[in-house]
Amino acid sequence: SFASIRTMSSKVIFNAGMTCEGCSGAITRILKKVPGVEDINCDLEPEKVEDRTVTVTGAGLDADDMLAKLEKWAAAAGKTVSLKSKMAT
């Protein structure tokens, strides 16, 4: 059956220098346009800005493409962003 055939799901985590809901909202809008993205979770809880993360889950995710898009946002917003990890789930 077709139900048993599925694209491998993956999770990509970025460190992003988000300082407010505006930052996380911008990141969410950018990543929602990327093919395969199913869920985006921005964590603003850590006290240190550099410890704040964006976790993206979906199918067939291109971490490099997402990072390039986030780097454009970071440059324009004067923020930092980096790839923390990527894994198949």
Phi and psi in degrees as a GROMACS rama.xvg file:
@    title "Ramachandran Plot"
@    xaxis  label "Phi"
@    yaxis  label "Psi"
@TYPE xy
-67.7346  -24.4  PHE-2
-61.3764  -29.154  ALA-3
-79.5981  -14.3145  SER-4
-96.9633  115.059  ILE-5
-142.342  151.456  ARG-6
-70.9569  139.848  THR-7
-61.514  129.526  MET-8
-81.189  146.308  SER-9
-141.107  165.188  SER-10
-132.267  131.823  LYS-11
-124.844  132.375  VAL-12
-118.958  130.36  ILE-13
-114.614  146.192  PHE-14
-89.8203  128.135  ASN-15
-135.611  132.896  ALA-16
-77.9417  62.1978  GLY-17
-82.5275  129.02  MET-18
-107.369  -11.8424  THR-19
-158.601  178.425  CYS-20
-64.2887  -28.2527  GLU-21
-62.0841  -42.0119  GLY-22
-62.9105  -49.9883  CYS-23
-66.3794  -33.5955  SER-24
-65.4694  -41.8657  GLY-25
-63.7318  -44.1238  ALA-26
-61.9752  -43.2599  ILE-27
-62.0673  -43.9207  THR-28
-62.3234  -41.4032  ARG-29
-63.919  -48.7986  ILE-30
-74.2137  -26.113  LEU-31
-63.6238  -22.7559  LYS-32
-83.2065  -8.93121  LYS-33
-81.777  129.74  VAL-34
-56.8824  136.549  PRO-35
92.1505  -16.0002  GLY-36
-70.5303  127.221  VAL-37
-111.775  -33.5572  GLU-38
-148.627  141.266  ASP-39
-130.656  126.43  ILE-40
-125.174  112.464  ASN-41
-95.6597  122.377  CYS-42
-104.811  104.723  ASP-43
-95.6676  4.04567  LEU-44
-67.1531  -44.167  GLU-45
-54.4899  139.456  PRO-46
-63.136  -42.9004  GLU-47
-80.5157  127.874  LYS-48
-56.6429  -38.5705  VAL-49
-69.2713  -12.3952  GLU-50
-92.7229  -3.45797  ASP-51
-77.3771  139.448  ARG-52
-126.445  159.131  THR-53
-123.265  120.049  VAL-54
-107.796  123.528  THR-55
-115.25  129.206  VAL-56
-121.344  149.115  THR-57
171.556  -164.157  GLY-58
-116.193  132.459  ALA-59
60.8321  39.804  GLY-60
-70.5516  140.1  LEU-61
-104.696  97.3403  ASP-62
-61.4444  -39.0311  ALA-63
-66.4569  -39.4928  ASP-64
-64.7079  -44.4765  ASP-65
-64.0536  -41.2779  MET-66
-63.1267  -41.5274  LEU-67
-60.599  -42.4835  ALA-68
-65.3194  -41.9878  LYS-69
-68.755  -32.4588  LEU-70
-65.9933  -34.9213  GLU-71
-62.5217  -45.749  LYS-72
-60.7107  -46.0761  TRP-73
-60.8646  -42.6482  ALA-74
-64.1465  -42.6728  ALA-75
-69.4283  -34.5421  ALA-76
-94.012  -4.96389  ALA-77
69.8454  34.5613  GLY-78
-114.688  175.702  LYS-79
-114.576  150.412  THR-80
-152.13  143.426  VAL-81
-153.521  158.003  SER-82
-80.7497  123.897  LEU-83
-92.5744  -49.5116  LYS-84
-163.136  159.056  SER-85
-142.488  139.915  LYS-86
-153.182  151.427  MET-87
-82.4008  143.926  ALA-88
